[in-house]
């Protein structure tokens, strides 16, 4: 049925990339860029195959933005005070594999010559007219479409050799998983409940998402080679403890006799809810290499980025339509020493003035240089998912290769609710604004204090109105009693606007110019940054930060009877 | 063209038999741009990995793919290291020109392979057990990490140095022609523990061996032997007189910016027969995985820091003095160190991106000297600079011919010689054949195609043989841009341009006498 809807949308949304409207002076350069990239976007707009059209010339040489790994957020105008940078740029913590040690990027810009220009010109465009042209009904229908189910057969028909989606009914979100997070289709994907990373992945800033993990076969089978859910759950728990650097971890109730190991160390095999022995995997994976903060070889992550969907009651959650399917697989299991050399060489290359480059793995995407392959799928103009282009894929690489705060180049698993409560499909309701390890205040409250807004650009007016006073200072009492859902999920009106704004980008196929769901240009963003002259954060505005969270109940509590800004619209479907 | 090839080979061979001289004019027409990098296993990688001036041939000697498809051959491949699984680095030619020794710069499980040109056969002579972890103390007794330099000693053994992994040791293969099961490897304990990247023996001061420490505060070392096997002797570090900064800090630390690192210098002794000199507390010969003992000792001695010194070459200047060249990668500079007696020296910028013109007298090039890493030297004493690039870039790394025709240790020009077009790779181990001096080899190191899980049937690390016998020399233009000649040893006249090929070959033959 979605073909029918595609026709409808083609009528209501712009039919050609519109006359380019930039909101600020100095847009001549941006105008030139947009016009120069028109042929690329036109080719993408005209294509409906599951593979994007090949670029003209060498794919790397054909890239518009060789520094696509620098996300738009890095061009924030900090005014010397407002620091959203700290959640990405940190020095190494003891035992971590991540020795990027880029905390200094909070203190000083260090872009390449090319990177000093903000290539994300979509940020500077006023698309309010295009957004206005989309009705609420149209966008509600759009985001409620299933564009996932036909991706796998289309990839198979195209002879795609990389990962082909193998998790049935993922478009349905939570319904695809059981209460412990296991995919109901038997694919062995397991969903988990994590706190969204500040603040790009907050729904109020444009998208919802979910993440699933799958471990290799050895980790899912007992010592005799027989599939075992108990072994799999034990190994997932052990991995969680290792990634977080914990000596013990909670688990869903496990019968140790099924695993054959005294995991809680009480001297007998019984049913347990905590694992105290996390120095070895179990089952067929017993004896496999294990270390803190490292995933085993063959680990897979599946991440979908979605619109803001509405259920029948009007509650906002993941949409059925998927903006992007992102897939990572750990092909190589390097030890920490080898990874340290990777970071060193990355530094050498940057010092030498080389632009970032990644090994292209064909249909498996890009190799991030430290063992992970990354491949994305993104909507074509009509909303079908297609393979991401090299440039679109490269956009993913900065965050998954060369920032200092991640653990083994990933975000969400380290931010999973500890133990049993964290196994299951993402659910922000009831989730506390827990502090990060080493902090005392809620993580999001802390972020508001440090950033001066509810997004990197301090341009999310709804968040400013909700949590900040007229002087631009956060008022902590306004967050009291709110759970994560209530903090980071926008009003219905804003949600619709965000969906429409992204829909415009889809229609234009202008991802290479930026994917942020904006309709008015954000206020606090540079179009050019000077490593030497742009103001940097003042002393006292640079912060330490740990991506892990303190989920202990005493660390953060939800006050019952919380308030919400979401509302039910009678116009919703 | 066989005639010319024969004559030129003979000429260069004759020169090679004596101490190398520093420099001639270029004998080729330089490139005018760097190559574009192609996709893994592209036909360029398989057939012609480098763009080269007219007439210079290149042929593949061997590769990971070739070796691993033969049951009679072997090569180091460390599991789960992807494109870095074999890491062919600075190969050593044996004096006969029949064997090449390939060090493997892998994070663990490093070793040495031997390639026989006549048999077209490679075999691993030894390798570590790949159980140690870079940067961590542990089982390095049975393992080695990141063998970068390999060099043949004057007395017939092969030296290997650990760089960024392992314990910074130098190992010696005592019987490099033996069967693998009989190979004897010992630690060369007379060498300080460093991040070794280049080791070369003196040509005038034949009891001396030079080496460097690849670090942002890396120093320059020499060991003066009191025996024939370089096991006993004194270790020195180079100190520039005018350097007034902090030797323990990086070359570009704030405190060191503006400090002179050229000019008059001296060699400061830091150890004698393994015993540290007074005032130097760190034992420079301590094996450790998480620090480099020799670096600390040099810092304590005030050794002048340079920006990642990598490879070295030793030659002779026009004044007959020995000269050490070393590449400072992070500085985009190659330095020359002229020896003045046993303890004194003069440090000069030999060639650099900032200070040396390119392709003088020829069409200009858009290439830049970017991360100079390895060095090579031909039989006439010309130095070549091999860049650490492109790695992940899309513009090929280059090899530059350094024109120092007046032999004064400061180049008049750098001339664009070769440019690699292999995805994810760098060129390493360029070395001229001591028996056939028109030939040289270069490795393709860590191309994307080494990761056969990502590139099915990948060619992988490979070794290529070049021959300049049939090079098309630049034409001599009367009153034009290029009408150059050089003076060889004893004032012999070496003409590198030609209006007809026999004349050019004749000039070379005369020069070689």
Interface residues (C-beta under 8 A of the other chain):
Chain A: X58 X60 X61 X297 X331 X332 X333 X334 X335 X336 X337 X338 X340 X341 X344 X345 X348 X349 X351 X352 X353 X354 X355 X356 X357 X358 X359 X360 X361 X362 X364 X367 X369 X371 X373
Chain B: X36 X37 X38 X39 X40 X80 X81 X82 X83 X84 X107 X108 X133 X134 X135 X136 X164 X165 X308 X329 X330 X332 X370 X371 X388 X389 X390 X391 X392 X393 X394 X423 X424 X448 X451 X453 X454
